[in-house]
Amino acid sequence: MVFPSNPECVDRAILLATIPDLAPPYFLTPAIVSATAHTRTRLIIVLFSRFFNIRHTTHLLHTYDESLGLSHTQSWDAVQRILTFTYVQATKVAQDMDKVLMDVDVLLHGLNEDISPDLGKDMDLCFRVNGDSIPTPLPESLSFIRQSYLSAGARLSDSNVPTAAPSPPLPTRTARVRSFLTFFKPSITPDIVPITDVYGPTGWDPDIQALVVSRETLGGAEQIAKHRASHSLPPLRTFLIDVISATNASLDHADAVWLRENKLSSTFIRQWVADRLLREREDKEGERYSKSS
């Protein structure tokens, strides 16, 4: 199987690739670009590495394969760089091709864990990198796809991920958050709750151990720390995640320039949708006018 030089365009595709270390996978740029360019609505990028091997917490002694896996907390910054780089490469292509609403998911997978049998479900095409070998059995669902040679809080947790959703309740957003978390890491149990104050579940749950924040929400993390201390709750370990933006230190110069010139935000997406609907409405009115005349 070889990576296609000019595959057909499909609705849903999956790209499988291995990475040898925790540096941003620059060598995968051509594969990510090609897979994104030839996918319309959804692309799943699965990156395999021995550094993502899982460690069974119930074991007193780790096996050799488990010992290869790095601590989720110690590899936090490196994993951020990998995810940011991969997402940006795919997003650049999708946005340049006016596929702003295209879904891109990036999964990190160890070599000592089973792959979900549903991974290839509903996929139309599986991209593989020429010469790449994945030393772990692939599910049968992928074998039926025509073969041809791209998330951080979930990676931290081994069991439960409390996630706050803005109030009022947004069933669609909640469902998508739950779907992504269980897709990224099936072993966890998402606990998605509405936000009614600055603390959310961190204001009362003694079992929460870590808090993922951005630079913009560091102030909120400090308030949470004071609140937990005043209520005799265990302190939280704070992990800082970079928002994908032009000032992100994980990006090289070219990607930072692109993000600076192309706003990647929910505001931009809403405006894009509104502009597209307006164009479609104007096109329909133009067609009716030309037919009537």
HULINDA-V534435 format. One line per field, one symbol per residue. ss: DSSP state (@ for helix, = for strand, . for the rest). burial: I if it has 9 or more other ideal C-beta (glycine too) atoms within 8 Angstrom, else O. A space follows every 10 residues. Layout:
BEGIN
ss->???
burial->???
END
This chain:
BEGIN
ss->.........= ========.. .....@@@@@ @@@@@@@.== ========.@ @@........ ...@@@@@.. .....@@@@@ @@@@@@@@@@ @@@@@@.... ..=======. .......... ....====.. .........@ @@@..===.. .@@@@@...= ======.... @@@@@@@@@@ @@@@....== =====....@ @@@......= ===.@@@@@@ @@@@@@@@@@ ......==== .......... ..@@@@@@@@ @....@@@@@ @@@@@@@@@@ @@@@@@@@@@ @@.
burial->OOIIOOIOOI OIIIIIIIIO OIOIIOOIIO IIIIIIOIIO OIIIIIIIII IIIIOOOOIO OOOOIIOIIO OIOOIIOIII IIIIIIIIII IIIIIOOOOI OIOIIIIIII IIIOIOOOII OOIOIIIIIO OIOOOIOOIO IIOOIOOIII IIIIIIIOOI IIIIIOOOOO OOIIOOIIOI IIOIIOOIOI IIIIIOOOII IIIOOOOIOI IIIIOOOIOI IOIIIOIIIO OOIOOIOIIO IIOIOOOIOI IOOOIIIIIO OOOIOOOIIO OIIOOOOOOO OOOOOOOOOO OOO
END
